[in-house]
């Protein structure tokens, strides 16, 4: 919101932020100069508003990747725990292909 008030000698412009910024804990990290320059370059490209924004995005991507790996490992564990199919491999693939084709 911009408010303008007239003082005797000049025009005073007051800018008040209306947005609410929640408190975020801080995490300070040290990085080599090359990584700092890399982060600053990502910000300069305009995709991120700050180096902090870039780092938050990297952390979220890492969280997503870890979740995908947990899911994949759970599926592998389920497969290992299941019994071995006595059918020949060709028959298993033919059955899977037929299911994929016929829905």
N, C-alpha and C positions, 0 to 999 in steps of 0.2 A: 504494500500500500504506500503510496506517495502522498505526503501532505506538504502543502506549500503554505508558508506563513510569511508575512511581510514584516520585516524589521525596519527601523528607520533608515538604515544605510544599505541594506542588501536583502536579497531574497534567500531565505533559508529553506533548503530542501531536506526533509527528514524521510528516511526510508526505513520502514519497519518490516521485518521478515514475518510473514504470516505462517510460514511452514513450521511444522513441528519436527525436530530432529531428535530421535530417541538417543539416550545415552548408550554408547558402545564402549566396551572395554578396549583398552589399547594393548597392542602387542608390538614391541619394538624389535626389529631384526637388523642384523648386520649382513651385508652382502658385498662381494667383490665389486669393484668399479664396473666391470663388464656387465654384470647382472643389473646394476643400478642403471646403466645406460640403456640396457635392453628394455627395462620397465619404463623408463622415461620416453623411449621411442614409441612404445605401444600407446602411451598417453598422448604423445604428439600426433599420432595417426588419427586421434579423435574418437576411438572406440571406447576409451575409458576416460573418466573425468579426473582421475588421480592415480598415483602409484598404489595407494591403498585400495582403490576400486579394482585395479588390475590384480592385486594379490588376493583380494576376497574372491574374485572370479576363479583364479587358479585353485584356491582352496575348495570352492564349491565343486569344480570339475574333479578334483581329487576325491572328494566325498562320493560323487556319483560313480566314479570308476571303482572305488572300493566296494560300493554297494553291488555293482555289476559283478565284480569278482566273487563276492560272497555268494551271490545267486548262482553263478556258474559252478563254484565249488560245491554248493549244496546239490546241484543237479548231478555233478560227477559222483558225489557220495551216494546219491540215490541209485545211480546206475551200478555202482560197484556193489551196493547192498542187495540188488535184485539178483534173481537167479539167472543162470545162463540158459539162453534159448537153445533147445536141442536141434532146431531146424538148421539146415545148411544156410550159409550166408546168402547165396543166390535167392533162396526162397524168402528170406527175411526182406531183402531189398525189393523183390517183386511184390511182396505184400505191401510194403511201404509205398511203392510207386503206385500201386492200384488204389490205395487209400487216398493218396494225394490227388490222383486223377479223378476219382469218383466222389471225393469229398467225404 
